[in-house]
Amino acid sequence: MSDRTPELAVLAVLVVLTAGVLLFGGSSSDGDASGADATAQVSSARLARVERRVEQLRGLRFKRPVSVTVMSPDEVRAFGVAEEDAASSARERAASQELLKVLGLIDPDVQMDAVTASIYGEQVAGFYDPRSERLALVRGVGIDDVTLAHELTHALEDQHFDLSRLGEGGEADTGDTGAGASGDDDAASAESALVEGTATVVMTRYLQRYPEALGFDDALGQLWGASGSTPLPPYVMRSLLFPYEAGQRFVGQLLATSGDWRLVDEALRDRPPTSAAEVLDVDRWLDKQRPAKLALPPADAPGPAWRRIAASTFGEVDLRELLRDGVGEDAAEQLAATWTGGRYALWRRGPLPAPGCDEPCLGRDALVLRLRFDSPAAAGAVSAALGTWLQTDRRATATGPGAWSLPGATAATITTSGPQTTVTLAPTRTLAARLARWVSPDSAAGRRPPRLGSAQGPRRERG
């Protein structure tokens, strides 16, 4: 449930926070380096100056010049919409939107196509496109040297590591290629965090070494100039923040472990993180702890009238978002930290969208969410929290052990077996229970999916 995005106003938020610590009451940068007019022309001298500094901070050299262009907000919006159209079909985007609404992560009236257009048209400060190797700046938004350093870090690393292969996650390693299968959403989120984390670390170090590069007033102007007039749903905003904030911590921990950029280079070149859990807990990446492989019912499991419209991985951050409204942010974070694997699948009976059935159309949807944790006790604790989620977000009523009734005569189940928990939502109790009872042939034969970290010894506690 994560998409690649250009640099957003969220980057300005991080710059403002850093500037507030280092430069509160400090001086403004020189006229060549800041202000809205700077976007209209990035001089070759200015670009060369920032490039040299980025090379020193990152420990790499540019192999070729970076192409810089200026785009209007309307051009950026058109570019973003075209990128979304190329990356996914209208049917796939509708399925993703339905999934978010079924889970209660966005409100029923949110239209994600409009949110995407708003992000590109109102929230973008600039972006680097690894496919065209082009650094684009948005006309009318003040681009300071610090933000330029962030973008140039992307360009520099792209020349050495080919960033175009990161941020998509590839295909989920599940052995399931049926209808509605999609890429590895959790891995895509983790890869984006690695890429944004390195650039944010360089940006922060740039500001620490060259504090004159950004004045506090400049940062505020950049923030308000790029923030737009359309508020983003809280879930969307937190998703946009994750690659920058968590990615910066992850990269910082790799730097502290090796004392230089070697581990970061290894991650970019050969071994990007495969889950958001590795970004949140660097020990998982260092110990090569990959997520557990979990099996889901096949595409035709609900019956011939159903088609599977979405299926992918469901990560630690996704689980944290799912639980936060019911149990609170701190408890959700602690519970989600026990995650060792997760997958989901969403089926639809009939058209999507369905005339006369408001989103989410639970009477036509069937969902299976399967999660694995580091112990049976952790699975039991998360199951209880998922019950709270059903009550708070889905307005469910318990009808028996692990059984729930939802508005619209729909049903849900939560079942736990050892370290594994399965959630199902379906129009009928019979279908929900049948999907919950399904087990893979491997599991039925006693060959259970491997437990995360079983070959690496006991998992270390988070620092």
C-alpha positions in Angstrom: 0.0 0.0 0.0 2.8 2.4 -0.8 3.6 4.3 -3.9 6.8 6.0 -5.1 6.4 9.7 -4.8 8.5 12.8 -5.6 9.9 15.0 -2.8 6.9 16.5 -1.1 6.1 19.3 1.4 7.1 16.7 4.0 10.7 17.4 3.1 10.1 21.0 3.9 8.7 19.9 7.3 11.9 18.0 8.1 14.0 21.0 6.9 11.9 23.3 9.1 12.4 21.1 12.1 16.1 20.8 11.6 16.4 24.6 11.0 14.4 25.3 14.1 17.0 23.4 16.2 20.1 24.7 14.4 19.1 28.1 13.1 16.3 29.5 15.2 16.8 33.2 14.8 19.6 32.6 12.4 20.5 34.4 9.2 19.0 34.0 5.8 20.9 32.4 3.0 22.3 34.5 0.2 20.1 35.6 -2.6 21.6 33.1 -5.0 20.6 30.2 -2.8 17.0 30.8 -1.6 13.7 32.3 -2.2 10.9 31.6 -4.7 13.0 33.2 -7.5 15.7 30.6 -7.1 13.4 28.0 -8.6 13.3 29.8 -11.9 17.0 29.5 -12.5 19.6 27.2 -10.9 22.9 28.6 -12.0 25.7 26.3 -13.1 27.9 27.8 -10.4 25.3 27.1 -7.6 24.7 23.6 -8.9 28.4 22.8 -9.0 28.9 24.2 -5.5 26.2 22.0 -4.0 27.3 19.0 -6.0 30.9 19.3 -4.6 29.6 19.4 -1.1 27.3 16.5 -1.6 30.1 14.4 -3.0 32.2 15.1 0.1 29.3 14.3 2.5 28.3 11.1 0.6 31.7 9.8 -0.3 30.9 9.3 -4.0 31.7 11.3 -7.1 29.3 12.3 -9.9 30.0 10.4 -13.1 28.1 12.8 -15.4 26.3 16.2 -15.2 22.8 16.2 -13.7 20.0 17.6 -15.9 17.9 20.2 -14.1 14.5 21.5 -15.4 11.8 23.7 -14.0 8.1 22.7 -14.2 4.9 24.5 -13.3 2.6 23.0 -10.7 0.2 22.1 -13.5 2.9 20.3 -15.4 3.9 18.4 -12.2 0.3 17.4 -11.7 0.0 16.1 -15.2 3.3 14.3 -14.8 2.2 12.6 -11.6 -1.2 11.5 -13.0 0.5 10.1 -16.0 3.0 8.2 -13.8 0.1 6.8 -11.7 -1.8 5.8 -14.9 1.4 4.0 -16.2 2.0 2.2 -12.9 -1.5 0.8 -12.4 -4.8 0.5 -14.1 -8.0 2.3 -13.0 -9.2 -1.1 -11.8 -6.1 -1.7 -9.7 -6.4 1.8 -8.2 -10.1 1.2 -7.4 -9.2 -2.1 -5.7 -6.5 -0.4 -3.6 -9.0 2.3 -2.6 -11.6 -0.3 -1.6 -9.0 -2.2 0.5 -8.1 1.0 2.4 -11.7 1.7 3.1 -12.5 -1.9 4.1 -9.7 -1.7 6.6 -10.9 1.7 7.8 -7.5 3.4 7.0 -9.3 6.1 5.0 -12.8 7.6 5.3 -15.5 6.3 2.9 -15.7 9.6 1.1 -12.0 9.8 0.2 -11.1 9.5 -3.4 -7.5 8.4 -3.8 -7.2 9.7 -7.4 -8.1 13.1 -6.2 -5.6 12.8 -3.3 -2.9 11.7 -5.8 -3.6 14.7 -8.0 -3.5 17.0 -4.9 -0.1 15.6 -3.9 1.5 16.1 -7.3 -0.3 19.4 -8.0 -0.1 21.1 -4.6 2.4 19.3 -2.3 5.4 18.8 -4.5 8.5 20.9 -3.9 10.7 19.0 -6.5 11.7 15.5 -7.5 14.4 13.4 -9.1 13.2 11.0 -11.8 15.7 8.1 -12.1 14.2 6.9 -15.4 15.0 10.1 -17.2 17.9 11.1 -14.8 16.2 14.5 -14.5 16.0 16.7 -11.5 12.8 18.8 -11.6 12.1 21.9 -9.6 8.7 23.4 -9.2 8.2 27.0 -10.3 7.0 29.2 -7.5 8.4 27.1 -4.6 11.6 28.4 -3.0 14.3 25.8 -3.4 17.2 26.2 -0.9 20.6 24.6 -1.1 19.6 22.0 1.5 16.7 20.7 -0.5 18.8 20.8 -3.6 21.4 18.7 -1.8 18.7 16.1 -1.0 17.7 15.9 -4.7 21.3 15.7 -5.8 22.0 12.8 -3.4 19.3 10.9 -5.3 21.0 11.7 -8.6 24.4 10.8 -7.3 23.3 7.5 -5.9 21.3 6.7 -9.0 24.5 7.0 -11.1 26.2 4.5 -8.8 23.3 2.1 -7.8 20.5 2.5 -10.3 17.6 3.7 -8.2 15.1 2.9 -10.8 15.1 -0.7 -9.6 14.2 0.3 -6.1 10.9 1.5 -4.6 8.6 -0.9 -6.4 9.2 -4.0 -4.2 9.1 -6.5 -7.1 6.8 -9.4 -7.0 5.9 -10.9 -3.6 7.8 -14.2 -3.0 4.7 -16.2 -2.3 4.4 -18.7 -5.2 1.0 -17.2 -5.9 0.5 -15.6 -9.3 -3.2 -15.9 -9.6 -5.6 -13.1 -10.6 -5.3 -10.0 -8.4 -1.8 -10.8 -7.3 0.3 -7.7 -6.9 3.9 -6.6 -6.0 5.4 -6.7 -2.6 4.0 -3.6 -1.0 6.0 -3.9 2.2 9.3 -4.3 0.4 8.4 -1.3 -1.7 7.9 0.8 1.4 11.2 -0.5 2.8 13.2 0.3 -0.4 11.7 3.8 -0.5 12.8 4.4 3.1 16.4 3.3 2.2 16.5 5.8 -0.7 14.9 8.7 1.1 16.8 7.9 4.3 20.2 8.3 2.6 19.2 11.6 1.0 17.7 12.9 4.3 20.9 12.0 6.2 23.0 13.9 3.6 20.6 16.8 3.7 20.8 17.0 7.5 24.6 16.8 7.5 24.7 19.5 4.8 22.7 21.9 7.0 24.9 21.1 10.0 28.1 21.8 8.0 26.8 24.7 6.0 24.1 26.4 8.3 24.1 29.5 6.0 22.5 27.4 3.3 19.0 27.7 4.9 17.5 30.4 7.0 14.5 29.6 9.2 12.3 32.1 7.3 13.3 30.4 4.0 12.3 27.0 5.4 8.9 28.3 6.5 8.4 29.9 3.1 9.2 26.6 1.4 6.8 24.7 3.6 3.8 27.0 3.1 4.6 27.5 -0.5 4.4 23.7 -1.2 1.8 22.6 1.4 -1.2 23.3 -0.9 -4.8 23.9 0.0 -6.1 20.3 0.0 -5.6 18.5 3.4 -4.3 14.9 3.1 -5.9 12.1 5.0 -3.9 11.3 8.2 -3.1 7.8 7.0 -1.7 9.1 3.7 0.3 11.8 5.4 1.9 9.3 7.8 2.7 7.0 4.9 4.4 9.9 3.2 6.4 10.7 6.3 7.6 7.2 6.9 10.4 6.9 4.2 12.0 10.2 5.4 11.7 9.8 9.2 12.2 6.0 9.5 14.6 5.9 6.6 16.8 8.5 8.2 17.0 6.5 11.4 17.7 3.3 9.6 20.6 4.8 7.5 21.9 6.5 10.6 22.1 3.2 12.4 23.9 1.6 9.5 26.4 4.4 9.5 26.9 4.0 13.2 27.5 0.3 12.8 30.1 0.4 10.1 31.5 3.9 10.8 31.2 4.8 7.1 28.9 4.3 4.1 29.9 0.7 3.4 26.7 -0.9 4.8 24.5 1.7 3.1 26.2 1.1 -0.2 25.7 -2.7 0.3 22.0 -2.1 1.0 21.6 0.1 -2.1 23.7 -2.2 -4.4 22.9 -5.7 -3.3 20.6 -6.0 -0.3 17.8 -3.5 0.2 15.6 -4.1 3.1 12.7 -6.5 2.3 10.2 -5.2 4.9 9.4 -2.1 6.9 10.2 -4.1 10.0 13.9 -4.1 8.9 13.8 -0.4 8.6 12.3 0.0 12.1 14.7 -2.6 13.6 18.2 -2.5 12.0 19.1 -5.8 13.7 16.6 -7.6 11.4 18.5 -6.3 8.4 21.9 -7.0 9.9 20.9 -10.5 10.8 19.3 -11.1 7.4 15.9 -11.9 9.0 13.4 -12.0 6.1 9.6 -12.0 6.6 7.9 -15.4 7.0 6.2 -16.7 3.9 2.5 -17.1 4.5 0.0 -18.8 2.3 -3.5 -17.5 1.5 -6.5 -19.1 -0.1 -6.2 -19.4 -3.9 -7.9 -16.9 -6.2 -11.0 -19.1 -6.6 -11.4 -19.9 -2.9 -14.7 -17.9 -2.3 -16.4 -19.5 -5.3 -17.1 -19.0 -9.0 -19.0 -15.7 -8.6 -15.9 -14.1 -7.0 -12.7 -12.6 -8.4 -9.6 -11.6 -6.5 -8.9 -7.9 -7.0 -5.9 -7.4 -4.8 -3.2 -9.4 -3.0 0.1 -8.5 -1.5 2.2 -8.3 1.7 1.0 -6.6 4.9 3.8 -5.2 6.9 4.6 -4.0 10.5 3.8 -0.4 9.6 0.5 -1.4 8.0 -0.4 -3.4 11.2 0.5 -0.4 13.4 -1.8 1.8 11.3 -4.6 -0.7 11.6 -4.4 -0.9 15.4 -3.6 2.7 16.3 -7.2 4.1 16.6 -8.3 1.2 18.7 -5.5 0.8 21.2 -3.5 4.0 20.9 -0.3 4.8 19.1 2.1 3.5 21.7 0.4 0.1 22.2 -0.1 -0.3 18.5 3.7 0.2 18.0 4.6 -2.3 20.7 2.2 -4.9 19.3 3.2 -4.4 15.7 6.9 -4.8 16.7 6.2 -8.6 17.2 5.3 -8.9 13.5 7.3 -11.5 11.5 5.2 -11.7 8.3 1.8 -10.8 6.8 -0.2 -11.0 3.6 -3.7 -10.0 2.5 -6.1 -10.8 -0.3 -9.3 -9.0 -1.3 -12.1 -10.5 -3.4 -15.1 -8.9 -5.0 -18.4 -10.4 -6.1 -19.7 -8.3 -9.0 -18.6 -4.9 -10.3 -16.1 -2.5 -8.7 -17.5 0.0 -7.9 -20.9 -1.4 -7.4 -23.9 0.8 -8.3 -26.1 1.4 -5.2 -23.5 0.0 -2.8 -21.5 2.7 -1.0 -17.7 2.3 -0.5 -16.6 0.2 1.2 -19.1 -2.3 -0.2 -18.7 -5.0 2.5 -21.7 -6.9 1.1 -19.7 -7.6 -2.0 -16.2 -7.9 -0.5 -14.3 -10.8 1.1 -11.0 -10.2 2.8 -8.4 -12.5 4.3 -5.5 -11.0 6.4 -3.0 -13.5 7.6 -0.3 -12.4 10.1 2.6 -14.2 11.9 4.3 -13.1 15.1 7.4 -14.0 17.1 5.4 -16.0 19.7 2.0 -17.5 20.3 1.6 -15.0 23.2 2.2 -12.1 20.8 -0.3 -13.5 18.3 -2.9 -13.7 21.1 -2.2 -10.1 22.2 -2.6 -8.8 18.6 -5.8 -10.9 18.1 -7.3 -9.1 21.1 -6.3 -5.7 19.6 -7.8 -6.7 16.3 -11.0 -7.4 18.1 -10.9 -3.8 19.4 -10.2 -2.6 15.8 -13.3 -4.4 14.6 -15.4 -2.8 17.4 -14.0 0.8 16.9 -13.3 1.1 13.2 -15.8 -1.4 11.8 -18.6 -1.1 14.4 -18.6 -4.8 14.9 -20.5 -6.8 17.6 -19.1 -10.0 19.0 -21.4 -13.0 18.4 -19.2 -15.7 19.8 -15.5 -16.7 20.3 -13.6 -15.1 17.4 -16.9 -14.3 15.6 -18.3 -10.8 14.8 -21.3 -9.3 13.1 -20.8 -6.1 11.1 -23.3 -3.5 9.9 -25.0 -4.6 6.7 -25.4 -8.2 7.8 -21.7 -9.0 7.1 -19.4 -11.1 9.3 -15.9 -11.3 10.5 -13.7 -13.9 12.2 -10.4 -13.7 14.1 -8.6 -17.0 14.6 -5.2 -17.7 16.2 -3.1 -20.9 15.9 0.3 -20.8 17.5 2.1 -17.6 16.3 -0.3 -17.0 13.4 -3.5 -15.0 13.3 -6.0 -14.8 10.5 -8.7 -12.2 10.0 -11.6 -12.7 7.6 -14.4 -10.3 6.5 -17.2 -11.6 4.3 -20.9 -11.1 3.5 -21.8 -14.3 5.3 -20.7 -16.1 8.4 -20.3 -19.3 6.4 -17.9 -17.8 3.9 -15.9 -15.9 6.6 -15.5 -19.2 8.5 -14.6 -21.2 5.4 -11.9 -18.7 4.4 -10.6 -18.7 7.9 -10.3 -22.5 8.0 -8.4 -22.8 4.7 -4.8 -24.0 5.1 -2.1 -24.4 2.5 -1.2 -27.9 1.3 2.3 -27.4 2.9 0.7 -26.6 6.3 -1.7 -29.5 6.0 1.3 -31.8 5.4 3.0 -30.5 8.5 5.5 -28.3 6.7 4.8 -25.0 8.4 6.3 -21.8 7.0 9.7 -21.1 8.6 9.7 -18.8 11.7 11.5 -15.5 11.1 15.0 -15.6 12.4 14.9 -19.3 13.2 18.3 -19.8 11.6 19.9 -16.7 13.2 19.3 -17.5 16.9 17.3 -15.3 19.4 16.3 -11.9 18.1 17.9 -9.0 19.8 15.8 -6.4 21.6 15.4 -3.0 20.0 17.7 -0.3 21.2 
